Amino acid sequence: MSPFLLSVPEVVTSHYVIATSEPPVDPYAVVPWRVPEPFRKSAIEALKTPRLGIFTIDAGEATWRLDDVLASDEDRRRIRESSHQILLVHHALTVEQPHREQVARAVARALADATNGVLIDPQARQVLLRDGLARAERGWFRMGDQWFGTRYEADEAARRPGPGGAAGCSCLRITLLGLRRFGLPDLVIDEVACTQDLPALNLLRAVASRLLTDQWRWCREHPARPTRRLDDHPRIEPDDFWAFWGATPFLDGAPVVTRLTATSGGTLEVAPPDDYAGTVADWSREVLAPALPPLVGCPADEDTAHARSAGGGA
């Protein structure tokens, strides 16, 4: 194992876009009272500073791409037909995350509500949902609340089955997007079999959980240090996966040792450890699938309690 240095930016930047045909005359005036507690006071303070800016432009003048975001057909139509886009630009100290980012997203949600707009997270490449238990920002931070998006890229040449049939292909490259707003590179795993995409994705989520937890602890203890040492073969525990969802384990899991490599594209590549002799597809099938719960998503403990108190659970 050979730890490497990971840059820790002092300041991070994030963006949110609201596609709307009902732009407010003064976007700053419609926000504060719509932001829920416990973020209202912080939002009012941030709106008075340069670290949180709001800009409205005609949709035809927008220079950022929104055609590849994860969205429903209805949201895509609304984005396409919107006359304006409101851009929220947010700057925060890395050591103040994730609270500052929750404040920024709470403001973005308020703008979307006030303008009947579609709220887009360009860094995660997805539309944020307006319904469900997590439609408002929680008082605590849960990584699974649409903070991270996924990008699937298929290599058609590698899609042809190998000796192991469909399980032997290596056609997928999966990227977990959105970590840069917290001062970390995005995560990618390459040459995944299309039949093993869920274990690979859940590994990326568990690795993100570990990296974020470690980063925030490190920033609190070393607020002025621009780099930190990162183990290139971290041991990812089952608790890292469940922490991503803010849930108590209800399925068995096992630790996974993985290898992290910093790429020239500003991402961290996740791969099998050096002592594993097989392919990524083999590793996903033999190691990741038995170790990681086969869950696409999971409600937080708080959500389960809420659903039961409302008569929604046994």
N, C-alpha and C positions, 0 to 999 in steps of 0.2 A: 504494500500500500504506500502511496506517495501523496500526501495532502497537497493541495494547491491553494493559491491565494484567490479569493473572490472579492471583487470590488464592491464596496458599500457606498453608494452615492449619498451625499449629505442631504440633497433635495431630490424628490421625485415628482413627476408630473403625470397627471391623468386628464382624460377628456371624456365628456359625455355629449351626445347630440340628441336634441329633441326635434323630430320632424313634425311640423304642424302647419295648419292653414289658419290658425287663430293666434298670431304672434301678439304678445302684450305690448302696449305702448312703453311701459316701464317694467321690465322683467324683475328688477330688484324689489319693486313695491309689492308684487304678488306673492313673493316667496315666504318671508319669515313666519307669518302666522299659519302657513300650511305645513311647515316642518314640524314633525312630532317631537315630543320629548323622548329621549334626553338630549336631542341634538339642536333644539331651537336656539338656545343661548349661544352655542358655538357657531351656529350658522349666521346669526345676526352679527357676531363679531367678525367672522371671516368675510362677510359681504362688504364690510367697511375697509377691507385691506386689498392690496394688489394680488394676494395669493389665490383669490377666487374671482375669476372674471367671467362675465356673461355677455355674449355677443349674438346679435340676430342678423341674419343675412338672407337674401333671396335664395331659394333652393337652386336656381340655375347658376348661381355664383359659387356654390360649394365646390371645393377642390378635393375633398376626401371621398374615398370610395365607400359606398354602402351597399353595393350590389351582392356582396358575398357574405353578408351577416346572416347568422342563424335566426330565422324569423318565420312566422306563419304566413300563409298566402295572404291573409287579410292585412297583416302588418306590412308586408311587402307592398301591397296595393296602396296603403295609406302613406307609406314613405314615398312611393313613386308619384303620388298625386299631391303631396304636400307643397305648399307655396313657399314656405320658409323653413329654415333650420336655425335652432338656437344652439349655440356652442358654449358649453361650460368648460373652462380651463382651470385646473386646480393644481397648485404647488404646495407641497408639504415637506417638512423634515422627515426623513426616514424614521427617526427615533420617535416621532409622534404618530406613527402608523400602528394599528389600522384605524384608530378613532377618527383621524382627520379625513380619511377616505370615506368613512361612513357618513360623516357630515356632508361631504361633497355630493355623495350619491343621494342623500336625503334631500338636498337642495334640488338636484336634478329631477328626482321623483316629484317634488312639489311643482316644479315648472311644467313637467309633463301633465300633471293633474290639472293645473290651472289653464293649460292651453289645449287640452284634449289631444295631446300629442303622443307620438311613439318614442319611447326612450330607448336610445341605442348606446351600447358600450362599445366603442370602436376598438379598444385594446383587447377585449375578450371576443370581439366580432360576433355580437349577439344582441338581440332585443331583450330588454328586461321585462319580465312578466308583471302585469298589473293586478293579478288576482292570486289567490292562494294564501297560505299562512305566512309567507315571507314577503308579501308585497310592500310592507313598510320595513324600514331598517330596524333591526333588533337593538336592544340596549347593550347586547354583547355581540361579539364578532363570530360568525360561523362561516367557514371557508366555502361550504357547499351552497351558499345563498347566491348563486349566479355570479360570483366574483371571477370565476375562471371559465373560459370557453374552450372548445376543442376544435381543432382543424384536422380533418382526415384527408390525406393525399394518397392516391392509389397509383402504383406503378404497374401499368397494364402488362409490361413484359414479365414482371415477377408474379403476375396473377395466375399464370399457368401452374397447375398442380405439380408438385415434385413427387418423389417416390412415395411420400406418405399421403398422397391424395390431396384433397383441399386443405387439410391441416398442414401440409408441407409447403404451402406457398409462402411468400414473404413480400406481399404486395403493399402493405400499409405503412405509412409514416404518420404517427399521431403526435400532435403538438398541443400542450396545455398552455393556453394563452392567458395573460392577465397578471402575471407575477411581477412584471416590470413596474407597475404602479406602487409596489411595495419594496422596490429596490433589489429585486432578484431577476435573473434571466428566466425566460420561458423554458419549459422542459419539453424534450422531444424523445420519442423512442421510434426506432426505424426497423424496417424489415420484419414487421409483425405479420403473422398469418391472419387473414381476414376472419377466420373462425375463432381467433383468440384476442380479438380487439378489447373485450371487456376486462380481462385480467391485466392487460397492458395499460389501459386507461386508469384502472384502479390503482395500479402501481404509481403512475404519475401523480395521482391525487394524494397518495400516501407520502410520496417523496416531497411534494409541495407542502404538505402539512408539517413534515419534519423540518424542512428548510425554513419555513416561515417562523415556526416556533423558536428555532435556534437563532434566527436572525434578530427577532425582536428582543430576545433575552440578551444577546450579544450587544445590541445597540443600547440597551439600558445600562449595561455595565461598561461599555466603551463608546460613549457618544461621539467622540471626535476622531475615531480611527477610520481611515478610508478603506482598509482592507481587513479581511479576516481569513483565517485558515479553514479550509473545508476538506473534510475526509473524502477521498475519492472512492472509497468503498464503504458507504454508510450501511449500517444494519437498520433496516426499516421494520418497525414493530407493528403488530396488529393495532395497538393503540393509536398509531399515526393515522391509520385509515379511519378509525371511528371518530377521532378528533376532527377530521375533515368535515364530518357530518354532524358533529356535536351530539353524538348518540352513544348510549351504553351498548357494549357488544352483546349481540344476541345470536351470533354465529361464530363458530370456531375459526381461528386463523393461525398463522405461523409467521415467524420472522423471515425476512428476505434480505439477503445481502446483494447489493447492486453496485454498479460502477458508474461514476459520473465523470464526464469529460466535457471541458469547456470548448465550444466550437468557435470558429471564426465568425459565425453568424450571430453571435451574441446570445446563444442558447446553451443550456446544459443538456448533453445527450445522456440518456439513461440506457444502460446496457447490462448484459450478464457480467458477473465478476470474472476476473482474469482466469480463475481456476475452473470455469465452466467450459466444457469442450464442445457443446452443441451450438446450434444456431439460436437466434432470438425466438424463432417460432418454437423450437424444442423447449427452450427455457420457459416460454409462456405456458406451454402445455404441461410440462413436467414439474415446474416449480411455482410459477405464479398462480395458475388456476387452483391448485390445492391450498395455497397459502392465503389467498385474498377472497373475501366473501363475494359471491357472484351477484352483486347488487348494482343496479343502474343508478339508484338513488336511495336516500334514506331520510326519513323525517328526524328532526332533532328531538331529544328528550322533551324539550319544552313544547314542541308541537304535539307530541303524543299526549302529554298531559292536557293540553288545550282541547284536543279532539275528544278525549274521554270526558272532560268536564262538560262538554257541549253535547254529550250523548252520542259521540261518533265512534266510540270504541267499546270493547268488551270490559 
